[in-house]
Amino acid sequence: MTIYETFIIIAGLTGKNLRDKAFTEEIITAITHIKSLVIEPLKTEDFTAAMALMDEYNLDGEDAVHLAVAIRAGAQEILSNDKDFDVTSMKKSRSAGKLQHCS
């Protein structure tokens, strides 16, 4: 899940507006204080890899970028409720409690 998607989901669940600076800061603080969370930056090579993954697995662009970053980061699993990942080589988990931190 991207940081953007996280913002949208939290705003939708709370009914708050992302133009509210205090609310936005609260989200950022919460995310950045999650123990052992690693936020992976997007790199140019991720987009190149994503194009190949779109062809290989018939993914949309967003899913392909997520998968490309997960592969580059050495992830063993991807957390998703998206059935598109079922056809990929990446093990999928629907629960964050089952995921292991990749190093």
C-alpha positions as a printed Julia matrix, in Angstrom:
103×3 Matrix{Float64}:
   0.0     0.0     0.0
   1.33    3.44   -0.78
   1.48    6.31    1.68
  -1.04    8.1    -0.54
  -3.49    5.21   -0.32
  -3.04    5.15    3.45
  -3.92    8.85    3.63
  -7.03    8.37    1.48
  -8.26    5.39    3.5
  -7.74    7.1     6.86
  -9.44   10.27    5.65
 -12.37    8.23    4.35
 -12.72    6.26    7.57
 -12.56    9.34    9.78
 -14.46   11.75    7.55
 -11.62   14.24    7.92
 -10.14   16.34    5.14
  -6.52   16.03    4.02
  -6.39   19.83    3.74
  -6.43   19.82    7.56
  -2.74   20.22    8.36
  -3.05   18.95   11.95
  -4.83   15.81   10.74
  -2.23   15.23    8.03
   0.58   15.66   10.56
  -1.17   13.17   12.84
  -1.2    10.57   10.05
   2.46   11.18    9.2
   3.46   10.89   12.86
   1.51    7.66   13.27
   3.04    6.11   10.14
   6.61    7.15   10.89
   6.43    5.8    14.43
   5.46    2.26   13.46
   8.25    0.1    14.84
  10.35   -1.6    12.14
   8.36   -0.06    9.27
  10.58    0.55    6.27
   9.29    2.99    3.66
  10.89    2.11    0.34
  11.56    4.95   -2.08
  10.58    4.58   -5.71
  13.57    4.25   -8.01
  13.76    4.61  -11.77
  14.49    0.89  -12.12
  11.18    0.12  -10.37
   9.26    1.61  -13.26
  11.27   -0.39  -15.8
  10.69   -3.59  -13.81
   7.0    -2.72  -13.44
   6.57   -2.57  -17.22
   7.93   -6.12  -17.52
   5.72   -7.3   -14.64
   2.66   -5.82  -16.32
   3.32   -8.05  -19.32
   4.37  -11.12  -17.3
   1.39  -11.14  -14.92
  -1.16   -8.93  -16.71
  -1.09   -6.44  -13.8
  -2.22   -2.83  -13.86
   0.46   -0.18  -13.46
  -0.11    0.42   -9.76
   0.09   -3.27   -8.82
   3.13   -3.74  -11.03
   4.98   -0.88   -9.29
   4.09   -2.31   -5.87
   5.37   -5.73   -6.92
   8.55   -4.31   -8.46
   9.42   -2.46   -5.25
   8.61   -5.53   -3.13
  10.91   -7.68   -5.26
  13.73   -5.1    -5.16
  13.37   -4.79   -1.39
  13.68   -8.55   -0.99
  10.16   -9.04    0.36
   8.99  -12.62    0.73
   5.31  -11.69    0.97
   3.04   -8.86   -0.06
   0.1    -7.7     2.02
  -2.94   -7.27   -0.18
  -6.58   -8.11   -0.6
  -6.09   -7.63   -4.35
  -6.64  -10.88   -6.28
  -4.31   -9.65   -9.04
  -1.34  -10.69   -6.9
  -2.6   -14.3    -6.81
  -1.03  -14.92  -10.22
   2.41  -13.57   -9.28
   5.4   -15.37   -7.81
   5.11  -13.28   -4.64
   3.43  -14.98   -1.7
   0.39  -12.96   -0.64
  -0.88  -12.44    2.89
  -4.17  -10.85    3.88
  -3.02  -10.17    7.44
  -0.14   -7.98    8.54
   0.27  -10.19   11.6
   1.57  -13.0     9.41
   4.21  -10.95    7.61
   7.88  -11.14    8.42
  10.17   -8.13    8.2
  12.51   -8.42    5.22
  16.14   -7.41    5.58
